[in-house]
Amino acid sequence: MKLLLTSGGVKNPSIHKALLELLGKPIAESSALCIPTAAYGHPLVKPGNVWRFIAGQSPAPMTDLGWKSVGVLELTALPSIDKDRWVGWVRETDVLLVDGGDALYLCYWMQQSGLVDLLPSLHEKVWVGVSAGSMVMTPRIGEFFVNWQPPTRGDRTLGLVDFSIFPHLDLFPEHTLANAEKWAAQLGVPGYAMDDQTAITVVDGSVEVISEGRWKRFTP
């Protein structure tokens, strides 16, 4: 897959341009499925947050960008329906828009639903994550971000990229650069602290930071 890993959505012209380049065609000609699942695992998220994401009223621009069509893919429902039905939905869409919340909860349901097994075959699809929707692709989220605990415990996520992400730099009182440095020191992998004006693209293993804001890369 082609990855656009954001902290706060498609917030500025630079990230918007990166999205268009990944799609290879206008947004108005592209179909999207949005995945709200991560929100249910986070203790601070309420039902209204999920509705705003789906309805395009979230502070993180995602579903409101002018897509040809937008559908909802709720991962917790997938194990209860015929796999052939939802796999077709994913294969037919151009982009997956993945909301934030709890990255470990999202990781668990990506595995339980079977979506993670499908990803390697989706070569031309675009994954646009915001916050936890981006962090789930990393090897670890770090203890700083652990809320919901999977049965396996720990802070391991999918590891489809080789770096970790500290999102929302400077947005919340605890999301300081000093705390990001402490977070990075415990990872054992490279890490990026990034604000909501920053995103990372990953295409065929090539990593590029797209930013109109503040970010910092940490090495082990």
N, C-alpha and C positions, 0 to 999 in steps of 0.2 A: 504494500500500500504506500501511497504518498501521504506523508504526515504534515499537518499544520498544527503544532502544539502551542496553544496560546495560554496566557494567564487570565485574560479578561475578555476573550472573544475577538471579533474582527473590529478592532477599536479605531483604526486609523488608515489612511490611504496606503501606507506601506504594507500593512498586513493584508489589506484588501487586494492589492496588486499581486502579492504572493499567492493568495487564494486563486485568483484568475489564472495565474501561470500554472498552478497545479492542475486546475480543471481543464485547461486547454480550450475553453470555450466560455461564452458569457454565462453569468449566473442565471439570467432569465431563460437560458436554454438547458439548465441543469436541474436534475431532480435530487431531492434530499430526504433522508430519514433522520429524525432526531431521536436521541437516546437519553431519556431523563433519569435512568436507573440510579446513578450515583447519588442523587439527591436524597433518596429514601434512607440511605445509610448514615447520613450526617445528623448529629443531634441538634444542630441549629436550623436545619431546613424544615420549613412548614409546607403544607400542601399548596399554598398560594405561590410559593417559589417554583414549584413544578409547573403549575399552570402558566405562569408568566414566561417560563422558558419555551414551552410549547407554543404559546400564543404570540411569541415575538415581542414580549414586553419586559424581557429581562434586561438588566444593565449591561449584560454581555451580549453584544450583537451577534446573532447566530441564525435563527430561523426567520428573521425579518429582513434579510438581505435582498429579497426579490427573486427567490427561487421559482422555477417553473411549477414545481409542486413540492409539498412538504408532508411527510407522513411520520407516524410515531412508531418506534420499535422499542417496546418495553421488554427488557431481557428477562425479568422474573416470570413473564407469561410464556416464554418460548418453550420451556420443557413440557408444557401441557398441551401443545398443539403439534400437528404434523410438521416435521422438520422440512419437508419438501415445500411447504407453503411459504415459510418465512425465509428460507434460503433463496428462493426466487425473488422475493422482495429486495433482499440485499444485493443480489447480483444485478438486478435491473436498475438500481439507483446509481447516481454519480458520486454522492458524498454522504458520509455519516457525520452528523453533528452531535457531539457527545458532551453533555452538560457536566458541571462540577458537582461536588458533594463529597462523598467519601470514596477515595481511590481503591481501598481494599474491598469495600462492598461491591464496587463496580467490577473489580478484577474477579471476585468470586462468581458473580453472575455472568460475566463473559465466559468463564470456564464451565459453569453449570449449564448454560444455555447452548454451548457448542459454538458460539460466535468466534471465539479465539481460534478454533480449529479451521475456520473458514478464511481467516484473514490472509494466510500465505497465498491463496489463490486469487486474491482480489488485487491484481497487479496495478490496474489503472484507477482504482477507486481512491478517493481522498478521504482521509480521517481528519476532521477538525475538532480538536478537543479544547475545552476551557477548564482550567484548574485541574480538578481530579480527572477530567476527561483526557487531559494531557499526561498527568502523572502516572496513570495506569500503564502507559507504554514503557515506563522506565524500570530498571532492575529493583529499586527500592524507593520508598517514599521517605524513610527516616522516621525515628521515633517522635519527632516534633509533630508529625501529621497523623499519628495513629489514634483513631477513635474507635470505630467498629473493628472487632477482632474476628478474623476468619478462623475456621476450625483448626487450621495449621499454625495459628498464631504468627507472630513476627510482622515484618513490614515489607515483605517481598511482593512485587507486582510482576507484570508480564515479561519485562526484560527484552522488549522488541527494539529498544535503543539502548545504548551503552552509557547513558548519563541520567542523572536524576534532576528534578525540577523543584525549586522553591518558588511558588507563585505569589502574586499579590504583594511584591516588595513595596514597602512604605504605605500600603493601603490600610492595614490594620496595625494597632499599637505594637503587637508582638512580632509583626513581620518586618523586622529591622535587618539591616545588613549585618549587624553584630550577631543576631540570632541565626542568620543564614550561614555565617562562618562557622558557628558551633555545629549547626546541622550538617554542613559539608564535611566537617572533620570526622564525623562518625560513619560516613557512607562507605568508603573504600572504592568509590567510583567517581568519575567527574560529575560535577553538579553545576547547575545554572540557577542563580537567583535572578528573577525578572519581574518587572512591574507589569501593569495591565496594558501598557503601550508596547509590549514586547512579545514576540513569538519566535518559535524555532521551526524551520522546515527540515524534513528528512526525506530525501529521495535517493534510492539506491545506495544508502549508506552515507551519502553526502549531507553534512549538517551545516545549516546556515542560520545565523541569528538575524531576525528582522526586527528593527526597533526604532521607535521615535521617543523612547524613554530611557529608563535606567536598567542596567543588567550587569551581572558579573559572573564570570566563569571560575569555578574552583577545580583544582586538580588534587588527586589523593596525595 
